[in-house]
Amino acid sequence: MTQTGKPEREAASPLRRDRNFNVFWVAQILSVTGDSFAYIAIPLLVLHVTGSVTQMGLLTGVAGAASVFAGIFAGILVDRLDRRTLLICCDLARMVLYGLIPLAWAFGPQIWLLYVVLPISEAVGTVFQVTYLTPSSA
């Protein structure tokens, strides 16, 4: 306490020295980079392979519908599960799902795989966003 009765301010350490923050920061950079790449690359991949704007739009529409549907149930998951674990699992699931695409395409274009992977990834991404934005209860 100082003479004025106010507590002395403790020396705050910079965030760059906090291991937990650095891990979180790097994980978020990788997650956002992967999502941004997927939002652009996957529809363009469909357009390149099929030459059909209709197929590209259909895939984007199916993914959007999956995201909306997942949003209905995301709050229930967030309330019942540990948020930190849920965030980590969602990011790992999306990483694995998006990683399947280049592995499968090494054997040739697999359009059907995109119709499976992208909606699931979008649904998992919606759960991630709801988890990330939901305040923790006191």
DSSP file with accessible surface (Angstrom, degrees, kcal/mol):
  #  RESIDUE AA STRUCTURE BP1 BP2  ACC     N-H-->O    O-->H-N    N-H-->O    O-->H-N    TCO  KAPPA ALPHA  PHI   PSI    X-CA   Y-CA   Z-CA
    1    1 A M              0   0  154      0, 0.0     2,-0.1     0, 0.0     5,-0.0   0.000 360.0 360.0 360.0 139.7    0.0    0.0    0.0
    2    2 A T    >   -     0   0   59      4,-2.6     3,-1.6     1,-0.1     6,-0.0  -0.327 360.0 -94.5 -86.3 178.0    1.2    3.5   -0.8
    3    3 A Q  T 3  S+     0   0  207      1,-0.3    -1,-0.1     2,-0.1     0, 0.0   0.768 124.1  60.1 -67.2 -23.6    0.7    6.4    1.5
    4    4 A T  T 3  S-     0   0  112      2,-0.2    -1,-0.3     1,-0.1     0, 0.0   0.527 118.0-109.8 -82.9  -3.7   -2.5    7.4   -0.3
    5    5 A G  S <  S+     0   0   45     -3,-1.6    -2,-0.1     1,-0.3    -1,-0.1   0.441  78.2 127.2  91.8  -0.6   -4.1    4.0    0.6
    6    6 A K        -     0   0  146      1,-0.1    -4,-2.6    -5,-0.0    -1,-0.3  -0.687  66.3-106.4 -89.7 143.4   -4.0    2.7   -2.9
    7    7 A P        -     0   0  105      0, 0.0     2,-0.2     0, 0.0    -1,-0.1  -0.379  37.8-106.0 -67.5 145.3   -2.4   -0.7   -3.6
    8    8 A E        -     0   0  133      1,-0.1     2,-0.4    -2,-0.0     0, 0.0  -0.482  36.5-112.7 -69.6 143.0    1.0   -0.7   -5.3
    9    9 A R        -     0   0  239     -2,-0.2     2,-0.2    -3,-0.1    -1,-0.1  -0.631  27.7-131.4 -81.0 126.4    0.8   -1.8   -8.8
   10   10 A E        -     0   0  175     -2,-0.4     2,-0.5     1,-0.1    -1,-0.1  -0.497  30.3 -99.9 -75.1 148.6    2.6   -5.0   -9.5
   11   11 A A        -     0   0  103     -2,-0.2     2,-0.4     1,-0.1    -1,-0.1  -0.550  39.0-140.9 -70.6 119.2    4.9   -5.1  -12.4
   12   12 A A        -     0   0   98     -2,-0.5    -1,-0.1     1,-0.0     3,-0.1  -0.685  10.8-133.1 -84.2 132.9    3.1   -6.8  -15.2
   13   13 A S        -     0   0   87     -2,-0.4     5,-0.1     1,-0.1    -1,-0.0  -0.608  30.9 -99.7 -83.2 146.2    5.1   -9.1  -17.4
   14   14 A P    >   -     0   0   42      0, 0.0     3,-1.7     0, 0.0     4,-0.3  -0.309  25.9-122.1 -63.9 148.6    4.8   -8.8  -21.1
   15   15 A L  G >  S+     0   0  102      1,-0.3     3,-1.9     2,-0.2     7,-0.2   0.802 107.0  71.7 -62.4 -28.7    2.5  -11.2  -22.9
   16   16 A R  G 3  S+     0   0  177      1,-0.3    -1,-0.3     5,-0.1     6,-0.0   0.717  96.6  52.6 -64.0 -14.7    5.3  -12.4  -25.1
   17   17 A R  G <  S+     0   0  180     -3,-1.7     2,-0.8     4,-0.0    -1,-0.3   0.515  85.9  96.9 -95.0  -6.5    6.7  -14.2  -22.0
   18   18 A D    <>  -     0   0   67     -3,-1.9     4,-2.3    -4,-0.3     5,-0.2  -0.750  60.0-160.7 -89.0 111.7    3.5  -16.0  -21.1
   19   19 A R  H  > S+     0   0  177     -2,-0.8     4,-2.5     1,-0.2     5,-0.2   0.907  89.0  52.8 -59.7 -43.9    3.7  -19.5  -22.6
   20   20 A N  H  > S+     0   0  111      1,-0.2     4,-2.3     2,-0.2    -1,-0.2   0.909 110.4  47.9 -61.5 -41.5   -0.1  -20.1  -22.5
   21   21 A F  H  > S+     0   0   66      2,-0.2     4,-3.0     1,-0.2    -1,-0.2   0.921 111.2  50.7 -65.2 -42.8   -0.7  -16.9  -24.4
   22   22 A N  H  X S+     0   0   55     -4,-2.3     4,-2.5    -7,-0.2     5,-0.2   0.907 110.9  48.1 -63.1 -40.9    1.9  -17.7  -27.0
   23   23 A V  H  X S+     0   0   78     -4,-2.5     4,-2.4     2,-0.2    -1,-0.2   0.939 114.4  46.7 -63.6 -45.8    0.5  -21.2  -27.5
   24   24 A F  H  X S+     0   0   90     -4,-2.3     4,-2.4    -5,-0.2    -2,-0.2   0.927 112.5  50.3 -61.0 -45.4   -3.0  -19.8  -27.9
   25   25 A W  H  X S+     0   0  140     -4,-3.0     4,-2.2     2,-0.2    -2,-0.2   0.933 112.6  45.1 -62.1 -46.9   -1.8  -17.0  -30.2
   26   26 A V  H  X S+     0   0   74     -4,-2.5     4,-2.5     1,-0.2     5,-0.2   0.921 112.8  51.6 -65.0 -42.2    0.0  -19.4  -32.6
   27   27 A A  H  X S+     0   0   42     -4,-2.4     4,-2.5    -5,-0.2    -2,-0.2   0.914 110.7  48.2 -62.2 -40.7   -2.9  -21.9  -32.6
   28   28 A Q  H  X S+     0   0   33     -4,-2.4     4,-2.7     2,-0.2     5,-0.3   0.889 109.4  52.6 -68.3 -38.1   -5.3  -19.1  -33.5
   29   29 A I  H  X S+     0   0   75     -4,-2.2     4,-2.3    -5,-0.2    -2,-0.2   0.945 112.8  44.6 -61.1 -46.6   -3.0  -17.8  -36.3
   30   30 A L  H  X S+     0   0  120     -4,-2.5     4,-2.5     2,-0.2    -2,-0.2   0.908 114.3  49.9 -64.3 -40.5   -2.9  -21.3  -37.8
   31   31 A S  H  X S+     0   0   16     -4,-2.5     4,-2.5    -5,-0.2    -2,-0.2   0.941 113.4  43.8 -64.7 -47.9   -6.6  -21.9  -37.3
   32   32 A V  H  X S+     0   0   80     -4,-2.7     4,-2.7     2,-0.2     5,-0.2   0.902 113.6  51.9 -67.1 -38.6   -7.6  -18.6  -39.0
   33   33 A T  H  X S+     0   0   86     -4,-2.3     4,-2.4    -5,-0.3    -1,-0.2   0.934 111.6  47.0 -62.7 -44.8   -5.1  -19.1  -41.8
   34   34 A G  H  X S+     0   0   33     -4,-2.5     4,-2.5    -5,-0.2    -2,-0.2   0.917 113.1  48.2 -63.6 -42.7   -6.5  -22.6  -42.5
   35   35 A D  H  X S+     0   0   16     -4,-2.5     4,-2.5     2,-0.2    -2,-0.2   0.928 111.9  49.4 -63.7 -44.3  -10.1  -21.4  -42.4
   36   36 A S  H  X S+     0   0   58     -4,-2.7     4,-1.3     1,-0.2     5,-0.2   0.912 112.1  48.5 -62.8 -41.5   -9.3  -18.5  -44.8
   37   37 A F  H  X S+     0   0  150     -4,-2.4     4,-3.6    -5,-0.2     5,-0.3   0.925 112.1  48.9 -63.4 -43.4   -7.5  -20.8  -47.2
   38   38 A A  H  X S+     0   0    4     -4,-2.5     4,-1.5     1,-0.2    -2,-0.2   0.884 105.8  56.6 -66.0 -39.1  -10.4  -23.3  -47.1
   39   39 A Y  H  < S+     0   0  126     -4,-2.5    -1,-0.2     1,-0.2    -2,-0.2   0.844 121.7  28.4 -61.6 -32.7  -13.0  -20.6  -47.7
   40   40 A I  H  X S+     0   0  113     -4,-1.3     4,-1.4    -3,-0.3    -2,-0.2   0.876 122.4  46.9 -93.1 -46.7  -11.2  -19.5  -50.9
   41   41 A A  H  X S+     0   0   26     -4,-3.6     4,-2.5    -5,-0.2    -3,-0.2   0.875 104.8  55.2 -72.1 -40.6   -9.5  -22.7  -52.1
   42   42 A I  H  X S+     0   0   10     -4,-1.5     4,-2.2    -5,-0.3     5,-0.2   0.953 110.3  43.5 -66.5 -49.0  -12.2  -25.3  -51.9
   43   43 A P  H  > S+     0   0   20      0, 0.0     4,-2.3     0, 0.0    -1,-0.2   0.924 116.4  49.5 -61.0 -37.2  -14.8  -23.6  -54.0
   44   44 A L  H  X S+     0   0   94     -4,-1.4     4,-2.6     2,-0.2    -2,-0.2   0.854 107.0  55.6 -68.5 -32.1  -12.1  -22.6  -56.5
   45   45 A L  H  X S+     0   0   50     -4,-2.5     4,-2.4     2,-0.2     5,-0.2   0.923 108.7  47.3 -64.1 -42.9  -10.9  -26.2  -56.5
   46   46 A V  H  X>S+     0   0    0     -4,-2.2     4,-2.9     2,-0.2     5,-0.6   0.926 112.3  49.8 -63.5 -44.2  -14.4  -27.4  -57.5
   47   47 A L  H  X5S+     0   0   54     -4,-2.3     4,-2.0     1,-0.2    -2,-0.2   0.914 111.8  48.7 -61.5 -41.0  -14.6  -24.7  -60.2
   48   48 A H  H  <5S+     0   0  159     -4,-2.6    -2,-0.2     2,-0.2    -1,-0.2   0.920 117.6  39.6 -65.9 -42.7  -11.2  -25.8  -61.6
   49   49 A V  H  <5S+     0   0   54     -4,-2.4    -2,-0.2    -5,-0.2    -1,-0.2   0.919 130.9  24.6 -76.2 -44.1  -12.0  -29.5  -61.7
   50   50 A T  H  <5S-     0   0   54     -4,-2.9    -3,-0.2    -5,-0.2    -2,-0.2   0.730  85.4-141.2 -95.0 -25.2  -15.6  -29.3  -62.8
   51   51 A G     << +     0   0   61     -4,-2.0     2,-0.6    -5,-0.6    -4,-0.2   0.626  61.8 127.2  71.3  14.2  -15.7  -26.0  -64.6
   52   52 A S     >  -     0   0   34     -6,-0.5     4,-1.7     1,-0.2    -1,-0.2  -0.900  48.1-169.2-114.2 118.6  -19.1  -25.5  -63.2
   53   53 A V  H  > S+     0   0   98     -2,-0.6     4,-2.8     1,-0.2     5,-0.2   0.837  93.6  61.2 -67.9 -30.3  -20.1  -22.5  -61.2
   54   54 A T  H  > S+     0   0  111      2,-0.2     4,-2.7     1,-0.2    -1,-0.2   0.922 103.8  47.4 -62.3 -45.3  -23.3  -24.4  -60.3
   55   55 A Q  H  > S+     0   0   65      2,-0.2     4,-2.5     1,-0.2    -1,-0.2   0.905 112.0  50.9 -62.5 -40.7  -21.2  -27.1  -58.5
   56   56 A M  H  X S+     0   0   45     -4,-1.7     4,-2.1     1,-0.2    -2,-0.2   0.934 113.4  44.6 -63.2 -45.1  -19.2  -24.4  -56.7
   57   57 A G  H  X S+     0   0   43     -4,-2.8     4,-2.6     2,-0.2    -2,-0.2   0.882 111.7  52.8 -66.9 -38.3  -22.4  -22.7  -55.6
   58   58 A L  H  X S+     0   0   93     -4,-2.7     4,-2.7     2,-0.2     5,-0.2   0.927 109.8  48.1 -64.0 -43.4  -24.0  -25.9  -54.6
   59   59 A L  H  X S+     0   0    0     -4,-2.5     4,-2.3     1,-0.2    -2,-0.2   0.927 112.9  48.2 -63.0 -43.0  -21.0  -26.9  -52.4
   60   60 A T  H  X S+     0   0   71     -4,-2.1     4,-2.3    -5,-0.2    -1,-0.2   0.903 112.4  49.8 -64.4 -39.3  -21.0  -23.5  -50.8
   61   61 A G  H  X S+     0   0   44     -4,-2.6     4,-2.5     2,-0.2    -2,-0.2   0.906 109.8  49.7 -66.1 -41.7  -24.7  -23.7  -50.1
   62   62 A V  H  X S+     0   0   56     -4,-2.7     4,-2.2     2,-0.2    -2,-0.2   0.914 111.9  49.2 -63.6 -41.4  -24.5  -27.2  -48.6
   63   63 A A  H  X S+     0   0    5     -4,-2.3     4,-2.0    -5,-0.2    -2,-0.2   0.915 111.1  49.6 -64.8 -41.4  -21.7  -26.0  -46.3
   64   64 A G  H  X S+     0   0   34     -4,-2.3     4,-2.3     1,-0.2    -2,-0.2   0.901 109.7  51.0 -64.0 -40.4  -23.7  -22.9  -45.3
   65   65 A A  H  X S+     0   0   62     -4,-2.5     4,-2.6     1,-0.2    -1,-0.2   0.905 109.2  51.1 -64.4 -39.3  -26.7  -25.1  -44.5
   66   66 A A  H  X S+     0   0   23     -4,-2.2     4,-2.5     1,-0.2    -1,-0.2   0.889 109.1  51.9 -64.3 -37.0  -24.6  -27.4  -42.4
   67   67 A S  H  X S+     0   0   31     -4,-2.0     4,-1.8     2,-0.2    -2,-0.2   0.924 111.2  46.0 -65.6 -44.5  -23.3  -24.3  -40.5
   68   68 A V  H  X S+     0   0  105     -4,-2.3     4,-0.9     2,-0.2    -2,-0.2   0.927 113.2  49.8 -64.3 -44.0  -26.8  -23.0  -39.8
   69   69 A F  H >X S+     0   0  130     -4,-2.6     3,-0.8     1,-0.2     4,-0.7   0.913 110.2  50.1 -61.8 -42.7  -28.0  -26.5  -38.7
   70   70 A A  H >X S+     0   0   13     -4,-2.5     4,-1.4     1,-0.2     3,-0.6   0.845 101.3  64.2 -65.7 -31.8  -25.0  -26.9  -36.4
   71   71 A G  H 3X S+     0   0   34     -4,-1.8     4,-0.6     1,-0.2    -1,-0.2   0.796  93.7  61.7 -62.3 -27.2  -25.7  -23.5  -34.9
   72   72 A I  H << S+     0   0  111     -4,-0.9    -1,-0.2    -3,-0.8     4,-0.2   0.891 116.8  28.6 -64.4 -38.0  -29.0  -24.8  -33.6
   73   73 A F  H <X S+     0   0   99     -4,-0.7     4,-1.6    -3,-0.6     3,-0.3   0.507  96.7  89.4-103.4  -6.2  -27.2  -27.4  -31.4
   74   74 A A  H  X S+     0   0    0     -4,-1.4     4,-2.6     1,-0.2     5,-0.2   0.891  84.3  55.8 -62.6 -40.0  -23.9  -25.7  -30.7
   75   75 A G  H  X S+     0   0   30     -4,-0.6     4,-2.1     1,-0.2    -1,-0.2   0.867 104.5  53.9 -61.3 -36.2  -25.2  -23.9  -27.6
   76   76 A I  H  > S+     0   0   81     -3,-0.3     4,-1.3    -4,-0.2    -1,-0.2   0.932 110.6  46.2 -63.8 -44.7  -26.2  -27.2  -26.0
   77   77 A L  H  X S+     0   0   74     -4,-1.6     4,-1.8     1,-0.2     3,-0.3   0.920 111.4  52.0 -62.5 -44.2  -22.7  -28.6  -26.6
   78   78 A V  H  < S+     0   0    2     -4,-2.6    -1,-0.2     1,-0.2    -2,-0.2   0.888 110.0  48.8 -62.8 -38.8  -21.0  -25.5  -25.2
   79   79 A D  H  < S+     0   0  113     -4,-2.1    -1,-0.2    -5,-0.2    -2,-0.2   0.783 118.1  39.4 -71.1 -26.8  -23.1  -25.6  -22.0
   80   80 A R  H  < S+     0   0  182     -4,-1.3     2,-0.3    -3,-0.3    -2,-0.2   0.612 109.4  59.0-101.5 -16.1  -22.4  -29.3  -21.4
   81   81 A L  S  < S-     0   0   88     -4,-1.8     2,-0.3    -5,-0.1     3,-0.0  -0.793  92.7 -90.5-116.2 160.3  -18.8  -29.7  -22.3
   82   82 A D     >  -     0   0  100     -2,-0.3     4,-2.4     1,-0.1     5,-0.2  -0.503  35.8-144.7 -66.0 125.6  -15.5  -28.2  -21.2
   83   83 A R  H  > S+     0   0   54     -2,-0.3     4,-2.7     2,-0.2     5,-0.2   0.888  94.3  51.2 -66.4 -42.2  -14.9  -25.2  -23.4
   84   84 A R  H  > S+     0   0  177      1,-0.2     4,-2.2     2,-0.2    -1,-0.2   0.946 113.6  45.3 -61.7 -46.3  -11.2  -25.4  -23.7
   85   85 A T  H  > S+     0   0   73      1,-0.2     4,-2.8     2,-0.2    -2,-0.2   0.903 112.4  52.0 -63.6 -40.9  -11.4  -29.1  -24.7
   86   86 A L  H  X S+     0   0   21     -4,-2.4     4,-2.6     2,-0.2    -2,-0.2   0.912 109.0  49.8 -64.2 -42.1  -14.1  -28.4  -27.1
   87   87 A L  H  X S+     0   0   37     -4,-2.7     4,-2.2     2,-0.2    -1,-0.2   0.935 113.3  46.1 -61.3 -45.2  -12.2  -25.6  -28.8
   88   88 A I  H  X S+     0   0   76     -4,-2.2     4,-2.5    -5,-0.2     5,-0.2   0.933 113.4  48.8 -64.5 -44.8   -9.1  -27.8  -29.1
   89   89 A C  H  X S+     0   0   70     -4,-2.8     4,-2.6     1,-0.2    -1,-0.2   0.897 110.3  51.6 -63.6 -40.2  -11.1  -30.7  -30.5
   90   90 A C  H  X S+     0   0    7     -4,-2.6     4,-2.4     2,-0.2    -1,-0.2   0.929 111.9  45.9 -63.0 -45.9  -12.9  -28.5  -33.0
   91   91 A D  H  X S+     0   0   33     -4,-2.2     4,-2.2     1,-0.2    -2,-0.2   0.916 114.4  47.8 -64.8 -41.5   -9.7  -27.1  -34.4
   92   92 A L  H  X S+     0   0   90     -4,-2.5     4,-2.5     2,-0.2    -2,-0.2   0.906 110.7  52.0 -66.3 -39.1   -8.1  -30.6  -34.5
   93   93 A A  H  X S+     0   0   39     -4,-2.6     4,-2.8    -5,-0.2    -2,-0.2   0.930 110.8  47.1 -63.0 -44.4  -11.1  -32.0  -36.3
   94   94 A R  H  X S+     0   0    8     -4,-2.4     4,-2.9     2,-0.2     5,-0.3   0.895 110.5  53.3 -64.8 -37.7  -11.1  -29.3  -38.9
   95   95 A M  H  X S+     0   0  120     -4,-2.2     4,-2.0    -5,-0.2    -2,-0.2   0.941 112.3  44.0 -61.5 -45.1   -7.3  -29.8  -39.4
   96   96 A V  H  X S+     0   0   87     -4,-2.5     4,-1.3     2,-0.2    -2,-0.2   0.931 114.7  49.2 -66.0 -44.8   -7.8  -33.5  -40.0
   97   97 A L  H >X S+     0   0   28     -4,-2.8     4,-0.7     1,-0.2     3,-0.6   0.938 114.2  43.9 -62.3 -47.4  -10.8  -33.0  -42.3
   98   98 A Y  H >< S+     0   0   36     -4,-2.9     3,-0.7     1,-0.2    -1,-0.2   0.840 109.8  58.4 -67.5 -29.8   -9.1  -30.4  -44.4
   99   99 A G  H 3X S+     0   0   30     -4,-2.0     4,-1.2    -5,-0.3    -1,-0.2   0.763  95.0  65.2 -69.5 -23.7   -6.0  -32.6  -44.5
  100  100 A L  H <X S+     0   0   73     -4,-1.3     4,-2.8    -3,-0.6     5,-0.3   0.819  90.4  67.5 -66.3 -29.5   -8.0  -35.4  -46.0
  101  101 A I  H <X S+     0   0   13     -3,-0.7     4,-2.6    -4,-0.7     5,-0.2   0.963 103.5  38.5 -62.7 -55.0   -8.6  -33.4  -49.2
  102  102 A P  H  > S+     0   0   84      0, 0.0     4,-0.8     0, 0.0    -1,-0.2   0.875 116.0  54.6 -66.7 -30.1   -5.0  -33.3  -50.5
  103  103 A L  H  < S+     0   0  118     -4,-1.2     3,-0.5     1,-0.2     4,-0.3   0.934 113.4  40.6 -65.7 -44.9   -4.3  -36.8  -49.4
  104  104 A A  H >< S+     0   0   27     -4,-2.8     3,-1.4     1,-0.2    -1,-0.2   0.877 111.7  56.4 -70.4 -36.0   -7.3  -38.1  -51.3
  105  105 A W  H >< S+     0   0   44     -4,-2.6     3,-1.4    -5,-0.3    -1,-0.2   0.616  86.7  78.5 -75.0 -10.3   -6.7  -35.9  -54.3
  106  106 A A  T 3< S+     0   0   79     -4,-0.8    -1,-0.3    -3,-0.5    -2,-0.2   0.788  98.3  45.8 -64.0 -23.6   -3.2  -37.4  -54.7
  107  107 A F  T <  S-     0   0  182     -3,-1.4    -1,-0.3     1,-0.4    -2,-0.2   0.291 135.8 -65.6 -98.9   5.3   -5.0  -40.3  -56.3
  108  108 A G  S <  S-     0   0   23     -3,-1.4    -1,-0.4     2,-0.0    -2,-0.1  -0.387  74.7 -44.7 125.9 158.6   -7.2  -38.1  -58.5
  109  109 A P        -     0   0   81      0, 0.0     2,-0.4     0, 0.0    -4,-0.0  -0.299  46.8-170.4 -59.0 133.8   -9.9  -35.5  -58.0
  110  110 A Q    >>  +     0   0   54      1,-0.1     4,-1.0    -9,-0.1     3,-0.7  -0.742  12.8 170.5-127.8  81.5  -12.6  -36.6  -55.6
  111  111 A I  H >> S+     0   0   37     -2,-0.4     4,-1.3     1,-0.2     3,-0.7   0.893  77.7  60.7 -62.1 -38.1  -15.5  -34.1  -55.8
  112  112 A W  H 3> S+     0   0  158      1,-0.3     4,-0.7     2,-0.2    -1,-0.2   0.854  97.6  59.8 -58.7 -34.3  -17.7  -36.3  -53.6
  113  113 A L  H X> S+     0   0   16     -3,-0.7     4,-3.3     1,-0.2     3,-0.8   0.886 100.7  54.3 -62.8 -36.9  -15.2  -36.0  -50.8
  114  114 A L  H <X S+     0   0    0     -4,-1.0     4,-2.0    -3,-0.7    -1,-0.2   0.869 103.3  55.9 -65.2 -35.5  -15.6  -32.2  -50.8
  115  115 A Y  H 3< S+     0   0   56     -4,-1.3    -1,-0.3     1,-0.2    -2,-0.2   0.660 116.3  38.3 -71.1 -15.6  -19.4  -32.6  -50.3
  116  116 A V  H <X S+     0   0   72     -3,-0.8     4,-1.4    -4,-0.7    -2,-0.2   0.839 120.4  41.8 -94.7 -49.0  -18.6  -34.7  -47.2
  117  117 A V  H  X S+     0   0    2     -4,-3.3     4,-2.9     1,-0.2     5,-0.2   0.921 110.1  53.3 -70.2 -47.0  -15.7  -32.8  -45.7
  118  118 A L  H  X S+     0   0    7     -4,-2.0     4,-2.7    -5,-0.3     5,-0.2   0.931 109.6  45.8 -63.5 -46.3  -16.8  -29.2  -46.2
  119  119 A P  H  > S+     0   0   17      0, 0.0     4,-2.3     0, 0.0    -1,-0.2   0.928 115.8  47.3 -62.8 -39.7  -20.2  -29.4  -44.5
  120  120 A I  H  X S+     0   0   80     -4,-1.4     4,-2.7     2,-0.2     5,-0.2   0.934 113.0  49.2 -64.8 -43.2  -18.8  -31.3  -41.6
  121  121 A S  H  X S+     0   0    1     -4,-2.9     4,-2.4     1,-0.2    -1,-0.2   0.894 111.2  49.3 -62.8 -40.2  -15.9  -28.8  -41.3
  122  122 A E  H  X S+     0   0   26     -4,-2.7     4,-2.1    -5,-0.2    -1,-0.2   0.892 110.8  50.1 -66.4 -39.3  -18.3  -25.9  -41.4
  123  123 A A  H  X S+     0   0   25     -4,-2.3     4,-2.0    -5,-0.2    -2,-0.2   0.937 112.8  46.0 -64.4 -43.9  -20.5  -27.5  -38.7
  124  124 A V  H  X S+     0   0   32     -4,-2.7     4,-2.4     1,-0.2    -2,-0.2   0.892 110.6  54.6 -65.4 -38.3  -17.5  -28.0  -36.5
  125  125 A G  H  X S+     0   0    6     -4,-2.4     4,-2.5    -5,-0.2    -1,-0.2   0.873 106.0  51.9 -63.1 -36.3  -16.4  -24.5  -37.3
  126  126 A T  H  X S+     0   0   22     -4,-2.1     4,-2.5     2,-0.2     5,-0.2   0.918 108.5  50.1 -66.4 -42.4  -19.7  -23.1  -36.1
  127  127 A V  H  X S+     0   0   14     -4,-2.0     4,-2.5     1,-0.2    -2,-0.2   0.922 110.5  51.5 -61.2 -41.1  -19.4  -25.0  -32.9
  128  128 A F  H  X S+     0   0    3     -4,-2.4     4,-2.9     2,-0.2    -2,-0.2   0.940 110.3  47.9 -59.3 -48.3  -15.9  -23.6  -32.5
  129  129 A Q  H  X S+     0   0   88     -4,-2.5     4,-2.1     1,-0.2    -2,-0.2   0.908 112.3  48.0 -63.0 -41.9  -17.2  -20.0  -33.0
  130  130 A V  H  X S+     0   0   42     -4,-2.5     4,-1.4     2,-0.2    -1,-0.2   0.927 114.3  47.4 -65.0 -42.2  -20.1  -20.4  -30.6
  131  131 A T  H  < S+     0   0    4     -4,-2.5     3,-0.3    -5,-0.2    -2,-0.2   0.926 112.5  49.6 -62.7 -43.8  -17.7  -21.9  -28.0
  132  132 A Y  H  < S+     0   0  102     -4,-2.9    -1,-0.2     1,-0.2    -2,-0.2   0.865 116.5  40.6 -65.2 -36.0  -15.2  -19.1  -28.5
  133  133 A L  H  < S+     0   0  125     -4,-2.1    -1,-0.2    -5,-0.2    -2,-0.2   0.598  89.9 100.3 -93.2 -11.7  -17.7  -16.3  -28.2
  134  134 A T  S  < S-     0   0   45     -4,-1.4     2,-0.1    -3,-0.3    -4,-0.0  -0.618  74.1-126.5 -79.1 125.3  -19.8  -17.7  -25.3
  135  135 A P        -     0   0  107      0, 0.0     2,-0.2     0, 0.0    -2,-0.1  -0.409  26.6-110.8 -69.5 146.1  -18.8  -16.1  -22.0
  136  136 A S        -     0   0   97      1,-0.1     2,-0.2    -2,-0.1     0, 0.0  -0.501  32.8-113.4 -75.7 146.7  -18.0  -18.4  -19.2
  137  137 A S              0   0  106     -2,-0.2    -1,-0.1     1,-0.1     0, 0.0  -0.538 360.0 360.0 -81.1 147.5  -20.4  -18.6  -16.3
  138  138 A A              0   0  152     -2,-0.2    -1,-0.1     0, 0.0     0, 0.0  -0.388 360.0 360.0 -84.4 360.0  -19.3  -17.4  -13.0
